């Protein structure tokens, strides 16, 4: 089940990154390789966590539990809009989704970076992923 979800995610990312920008006039990653590495690192480090979450009693309850825990973190991390609040930013830095967002901003060229790579963002995501696989 996890394998098919990972394959589906890779296909969706490939279709969105490859075909989405031109017909929809959307943004194209200024640095595609860092964007791809970020997505693959995030997918490999987060997919296994959902599979054995201790608070999910069955498959029907999974969306409710996942949304209950992830939506507040997404808001605090600035995915929907930026709070410009130091306290929220400090809380967000505890979670890997904040670092994913920062790494993708670098890859799309919205943050000042010459190459699109940010070692700190990728390192934090790698540590989170490694800690979950141990």
C-alpha positions, -999 to 999 in steps of 0.1 A, spaced: 0 0 0 28 24 9 46 15 -23 16 23 -45 11 56 -27 48 65 -33 45 56 -70 13 76 -73 30 106 -56 60 104 -80 37 103 -110 16 133 -98 48 153 -91 62 144 -125 30 154 -143 26 186 -124 62 196 -128 64 186 -164 31 194 -178 15 217 -153 35 249 -158 30 254 -196 -8 249 -199 -16 266 -166 11 293 -169 23 283 -135 57 287 -119 86 266 -131 113 256 -107 144 278 -113 165 249 -101 147 216 -110 173 192 -95 171 207 -59 132 206 -62 133 170 -72 157 160 -44 135 179 -19 103 161 -31 120 127 -30 135 133 4 102 145 18 83 116 3 108 90 16 109 105 51 72 111 56 53 83 39 64 56 64 52 78 94 16 78 82 16 40 78 21 33 115 6 63 133 -5 51 167 -37 72 168 -52 58 136 -75 29 145 -85 20 109 -83 33 73 -116 52 76 -103 73 105 -70 81 88 -80 113 69 -96 129 100 -66 121 122 -40 132 96 -59 165 89 -63 172 126 -26 170 131 -12 183 99 -34 214 91 -24 234 122 13 227 114 8 238 78 -8 270 90 19 277 115 46 269 90 34 295 66 21 273 38 -11 293 33 0 328 44 29 342 64 21 352 99 54 372 103 54 360 139 86 349 156 69 326 180 50 307 152 82 305 132 101 290 162 73 265 167 73 257 129 110 250 129 105 220 151 86 202 122 101 190 89 73 206 68 87 241 75 121 229 62 104 214 31 87 247 24 120 266 27 138 242 5 111 244 -22 112 282 -20 149 280 -27 144 256 -56 118 279 -72 141 309 -68 120 329 -44 147 329 -17 181 343 -23 203 313 -33 227 310 -62 222 273 -68 188 264 -53 204 242 -27 201 248 10 220 223 31 203 231 63 168 225 50 178 192 34 198 181 64 168 187 88 145 167 65 172 139 62 175 137 100 137 135 104 135 108 78 164 88 93 150 90 128 117 75 115 133 46 97 155 35 127 
